[in-house]
């Protein structure tokens, strides 16, 4: 930081050095800036622009000959019951999925934090394993487990429960996908919460024990308040992923039955498949807005942690 | 007193519950592995058998002989390797510039990186596809690799680490007359082992499991990556051939699970750093 100022003895060489440094620095950034501009910034703005046009698959050859239709695509979206449905499905997925994921992850983190040594490492690896696996691959086995006469229903039958046809029943399909998402994502939050718990000072806990606080009391009055930033951050991180859920529905239900698992990302993909690029872009921007709001929250959280 | 006396039994109980929980947690993996070596007849049998009665390698053989596993595996590997390499080189270059060199536009660049940290693929894939089509790159490795060859997350990760390298080390090299390129290559990079390992693993993981963009950009079997191939078989005419599909799932997740078990420290550190720092 202060390097360029210290380096030169007199004014002229210092400024020359600084100029050379600036050129070198931008040279270092060039590959990133080029890729970033072409493959991220460009499409990001392109998507925004396309959402105000009637762009379809046929316009690929002449992308600039499309008609600007203003907010027509957005009003088409908002009057499409399937899009509204997808908003609802995504909202349920996020609002139900996140608290469950957080509760399970917190319980695991608390249980693992009390112990130590190799055993904890084994549990951590085991519970984390689903996180590294391809959603497509695990969705295949989950679909197999959730068949009407699959493993889950056979297990339920042992205790006298007649399980539903999980993935074909409109009221059970989304809960099934949430269950799988919880299974796959708990590991991430568990690791983040564990790191947060390990940062809770030992002496604060000891002081609470001295004051005669029981384990539950310590959890509610000491640990959780200290963990609040970590919990919030975890919630934000995971919600960005949950807002985009797509693969689960693609492999397990194809958005059905009766659109009961049609997410906004899936709706976007479908419209893209129909060649309705303008409409798909508009749908993706609605999703982007939600994710941007959540990311903004995360940015603020990160900033408040830095200081 | 009561706290110390209750502790051992509470601990045993906690671990008992955790063990049962972990066993349940890993059932899908076990069921996947067991199903992958069952014959179609046994898969359809009700009630299902837990342990395979006549273990068969036919499902795996079909992937190699009939379904072109080698092609998909090669595609996944080539794409992941190129993506990892690009991220290691390019992200550390930007990370170094952002952390240790003063230059006009630096702050703006960093803000842009931070703001786009979370831009999801679903927002950009439509215009990206239009562009890639215009360039005639559909169904090429270039289309699969280039959008991910450097990422804001990687830049952020490297910058955070390089910020912590003492300026005095760089000053010493500068006084010796070393240019920025030399300082970067000879002083900074040798210290960056840990974040490069984390970045490499995170990138490999997201590339290996990446789905939406390869699904859109790879339009023939010759360029399918493993998840794309598996998803298309599992929703196509083989949708109920579970022995085959489970064998495919085993083939997709085994490399990554082995990597994870071998390098779990780095995986978990990666999550903790990107989540918390």
Interface residues (C-beta under 8 A of the other chain):
Chain A: X1 X2 X3 X4 X6 X7 X18 X21 X22 X24 X25 X26 X28 X29 X31 X32 X33 X35 X36 X38 X39 X40 X41 X42 X43 X44 X46 X47 X50 X55 X60 X63 X108 X111 X112 X114 X115 X119 X121 X123 X124 X125 X126 X127 X128 X129 X130 X131 X132 X133 X134 X135 X136 X137 X138 X139 X140 X141 X142 X143 X144 X145 X149 X150 X151 X154 X183 X188 X191 X192 X195 X196 X209 X230 X233 X234 X237 X240 X243 X244 X246 X247 X250 X251 X254 X265 X268 X269 X272 X277 X280 X281 X284 X285 X287 X288 X291 X292 X294 X295 X298 X299 X305
Chain B: X3 X11 X14 X15 X17 X18 X21 X22 X25 X26 X27 X28 X29 X31 X32 X35 X46 X47 X48 X89 X90 X91 X93 X94 X96 X97 X98 X100 X101 X102 X103 X104 X105 X106 X109 X112 X114 X115 X116 X117 X118 X119 X120 X121 X122 X123 X124 X125 X126 X127 X128 X129 X130 X131 X133 X134 X146 X147 X149 X150 X152 X155 X167 X170 X171 X174 X179 X180 X181 X184 X205 X208 X209 X211 X212 X216 X226 X227 X230 X231 X234 X235 X242 X245 X246 X248 X249 X252 X253 X256 X257 X259 X260 X261 X264 X267 X268 X271 X272 X275 X276
